């Protein structure tokens, strides 16, 4: 039997690890897998906090029953309804027919939409407390982190904040569940990628949630994905989240290009050369046609400089550049030094229109020299592109 892992006195991790699913939300790659963390409080009333993806219900139930045996589970606390946390609800009800789903009003509406209205439910409001015995949970709503119904469940006796997707990361848990037991270099990188792809658009809401959470005496953070943060890890996790939600950047740059036959790729190399010679050592160059979009967005989120280059394709921008530009716009990346450039043979300006539309939005520090190459870069073009890189480096280092 799979065993639960102790988190604190009579509080247990009963989650599962998923190393099979290739894409999170059928979009974002999972080279290290992902965990679905669920927690159990074993008291006079037994409560589960968040659930797991339905296909892992067998493992989930083993861990639950390793603690409660044949006793019933009284409550399922739903901090967030997204199906990677809630799709086992019907199966839980079959095993525990008297279980009550506890959630805020918006969550209960969504649960009804996903799973029907025959579940026993209890609506809780912001600041309300649910007594379990020696343990109690106080609920704090944090809307749009990253769905409208999201909340934190705070266990008062232990100081544990169950934060669902907030403070989460990609990456299955390899043996331990606590950050101080794991290689946090990997999980921190995956937390950045998770934040940029899933939560980043809602950074204003994250800032509001952090202010709200600051009023709680948090001693441990138990997210729904990735490691549990305790001890010094709590402050590190909060600092990381605060920095990401403020769009704090480093002296680094990301170059993304779309190229059919290598000419736009040569242009990107020239920009990179100019950046390096200008004193910026941390430069990432991505071919939009082959690179993983989530890696691009992760690095763009932390970098002060961004260069976007596209060849012309069928009277427009190269198709592989479209999701890059769309995601940058959608997750509201701004406040960066931005360079754009293009390459065409007979449709001058067509490839630049979407890039210029992005650059025209507020918040960008646009490098005025927009280099447009006809078919293949000349020595003069290459010099101009190196100049763009050098100017980007100057502005990056000046901030």
N, C-alpha and C positions, 0 to 999 in steps of 0.2 A: 504493500500500500504506500502511495505517495504521502509524505508527511507534511503538515503545516510547519512553518518556521516562526519561532517566537519573535515578536517585535517589541513587546513590553508585557507587563503583568496582565495576563489573560487577553492579550491582543496578539493576533496571529496573521501572518501572510499566508493566504490560501490561493494565490494566483497561479498562472501558468506561463510557460515560455513557448513562443511560436517561432520555430526555425524553418517552417515550411512555406509560409506565405511570401511570395516574391515581392509584392508591392503593397505598401500601406495605403489604404483608401484607393487601391488599384491605380495608384499614381507614383508613389515614392518608393524607391528601391530599399530593400532591407538586407544588406549584405551581412549584417550581424544579428538578424532576427529582430524580434520585439517581445516584450513581456506585457501581459495583461494582469495588472496587480489588483487583487481583491483582498480585503482584510476582514477578519472575523473577531468580534468582541464576545467573549464567553462569560456571561454574567447571568443575573436572574432572568434577564431577557437576552436572547442570543441575536446579535445583529451582524449581518454582512454589509460591508461598505463597498459599493461598486461591484460589478460582476466581470465576466470574461466573455470572450467570443464563444458562441454556442457550440462550435465544432469541438471545443476542448472541454465540454461539460463533464465527461467521464473523469478526467484528471482533477478537475475542479471539485467534484463531489467527493473524490477520495480524500482530498486535503481537508475539506470541511468535516467529513465524518471521522477523520483521524483525531479530531478534537471533541466533537459533540456526540459521536456515536449515533445512537438511534434517537437522541433528543431532537425536538423540532427547532427550526430556525424561525424566530419571531418576526424579524424585520429585514428587509433589503433596502439599504439607503442608496438612492440613486443620485449621485452628484452631477451626472452628465449622461444623457440618454443615447449618445451615439452608439450604434450597434456593436462596436468592438468591446463595449462595456455592458451592454444590456441584452444581447441577443440570446442569452440563456435564461431569460425571465420565465418563459413558458415552461421550460424543463425544470427550473427550480420549483415552480408552483406544483408540478406533478409530484415531486418528491415531498414538498412541504406545502400541502394544500391550504394551510391557514396562514401562510406568510403574508405580511403586510408590506406593501411597497411605500416607502417614505420618500417624498420629494417635494420640491416647490411646485407652485401652480402651473408654470409653463412646462416643467418636466412631466407632470402628470398628463397634461394635454398631449405632449409628444408621445408618451408611453401608450396612450390610448390610440393614437394614430398608427403607431408601429405594431402594437401587440393586442389591440382590442381593449374593451372597457370592463371586462369581467373580473379584473384583479381587485383584491382588497387594497385600498390605498389610504394613506394619511398625508394630508397636505401640511407642510411646515413653512413658516415665514422667516424672513431674515431676523436673526437674533433669538429665535425660538430654541428651546432646549428639550431634548428627548431623554428621559431618565431610563437607564437600563439596569440599575442596581448601584453598585459601587462606581460604575462608569456612567457618564452622561455625555451627550453630543449636543453642541450648540452650532447652529447653522448660519453661515454667512454667504449671502448671494454675491456672486461675481459675474454678472451677465457679460456675455460676449467674450469669454475666455475659454473656449472660442465659439460656443453656442449660446443662445440667449438664456437658457435655463440653468447654467452652470452654478454650482455652489461649492463651498468648502464645508466639510464636517469637522468640527474641532472637539477632540476628546479632552474634557476638562481636567481629569485626574492625572493624566500622563503628559499633557501639553503636546499631543500629537495632532497635526493638521493633515487631514486626508483631502488632498487638493485636486484629485483627478488629473486632467491633462496639464494643469499648471505645474511647472517644474518637472515635466516629463521629458523622456528622451527615447529615441530608437535604441535598439540593442536588447537582445535577450539577456537574462541574468545568469551568469556562468558560475553557479555554485552558491555564492552568497547573495544576499539581497541588499546589504548595506554598502554605501559608497566607500567606506574605509576598508572593505574586504575585496574591492574590485579595482581593476585598472581604470581609474577615472579619466585618464587621457583619452581613451576611446569614447567613454560615455559623455564626456564634456563636448567632444566634437559632434557626437550624435545628438546631444541636447541642442547644440547650435543649429544643426540641420533640421531637427524637429521643430524648433521654434520658428525658423525662417520659413519653412514650408507650410506649417499648420497654424501657428498662432500669430505670426508677425504682423499681419494686416490689422490685428486688434490691439496694437501696442498701447494705444491710449487707454483702452479698457484694462490692460495689464497693469499700467501705472496706477489706476484707480483701485484695482484689486490689491496691489502691494501696499498701498496706504491703508486699506481696510485690514489686511492681514497683520500690519505692524502693530495694531492694537491688541493682538492676541499674544499671550505668552508662549510662543511656539518653541518647543524643545526638539521636535522631530517633524520632518516633512515626509509624508507617504503619498507619492504620486501614483497614478494609474499605469504609467509606463516608466521603465528604467529603475535606477537604484533608489533606495530609501536613504534620506539624508539625516544624519544625527551628529551630535557633538559639533565640532568645527565645520562640518559639512553643511549645516543649516545656513550659516552666514555666507559660505561660499556660493551655495545655490541661490540665495536671495540676491547676492551681489551680481552673479552672472545674469539672472533674470532681469534685474533692474537695468543693467548695462545694455542688454539686448533690446529691452523695451524702450530705452531712450535712443536707440540706434547709435550707440557709441561705436566709434570706428578706430582702427589702428592705421599706422602708416604703411598701408598695403594697397594693392590695386588688382583688379580683375579685368582681363581682356577676353571678350567673347566675340567670335567671328563665325560667319557663314561663308563657305567657299566651295565652289564646284571643282575647279581645276588648279587651285593652289595660289592664285594671284592675291586673293583677299587674305589668305594665310600669310603670305609674304608681308603684306601690309601690317598684320598684327605683330609679326616678329619685329618689325621696325619700331612700332610703338613700345613694345617690351624692351627693346634695346635702349630707347630713349629714357624710359623709366629707370632702368638699371643704372645707366650712366648719370642719371640725375640724382642718384642716391637712394632710390627705393629698391630694397633687396627682395621684399616679399611681394612677388608678382605671380599671379596664376593666369595661365593662358588656356582657354577652352575652345575647342572646335564644337560649335553648336550641333553639328551633324552627328557627332559620336558621343559627346559628353553627357553625363547624367545631370538633368536639370536641377535636381535637389542639391548637388554639390556646387553648381554655379550660384544658386540663390544663397546657400549657406555662406559662401565666400564673399559674395556681393554684400551680404548683410553686415559683415564685419569690416569691410574694406572702405577706405576713404576715396579711392579712385575707381572709376568704372569706364571702360572703353568698349563700345559696341560698333562692330564693322560688318557690313553685309555686301555681298555681290548682288547684282540684279538677277531676278529669275522670273520669267514670264511677266514682264512689265511691273514687277513689284519686288518686295524684299525676299531674300532667300527663305524658303518655308521653315527651315529649322530654327531660324532666328525669331520666328513669330511667338512661340511659347515663352521664349526667354524674355522678350519685351513685354508680353502680356503679364507674365508672373511678376516681373519687376514693378510694373504699374499696379497690379492687383494687390500686392502686399505692401504697397506704399513706401517702397524704398525711396529716400530722398536725402537731401543734404550732402550729396557727394559731388566730387569733381567728375564731370562727365565729358567724354570725348566721343564723337560719332564720325564715321567715315564710310565711304561707299566705293563700289567698283561697278562699272557698266561698260557696255560696248556700243549700244545705240539708243538706250532709253534713259538718257541723262536725268538724274534726280529721282527716278521712280523708286530705287532701292532705299533712298534716304527719307522718303516721306514718313514712314512709321517711326523711324528713329528721331526725326525732327519733331514729330508730334509729341513723343515722350519728352524730348529736351525742352519743349515749350511749356511744359507744366511747371508750376512753381516748386522751388526748393533745390533746383540743380545749379551747380556752378559750372556752366558750360564753357568749354574751351572754344573760342570763337573760330579758330581755323578748322573748318570742316573740309577735310581732304577728300576729293572725289577723283578716282583714277579711271582713265579710259583704257579698258581691257587689261593692261599689264603695267605695273608701276615702273616708272622711269627712275633714274637716279635722283632727279629733282623731287619726284613724288616720295621716294624713300627718305630723302633728307627732311622733307616737310613732315612726314610721319614720325621720324625720330624727334623732330622738334615738338610735335604734339605730346609725345611721351615725356620729353624733358620738361615741358610746361606743366604737365600733370604732376610730375614729381615735385616741381617747385611749389605748386599749390598744396600738395599733400603735406609736404614737410613744413610749410608755413603755418599750418593750423595747429 
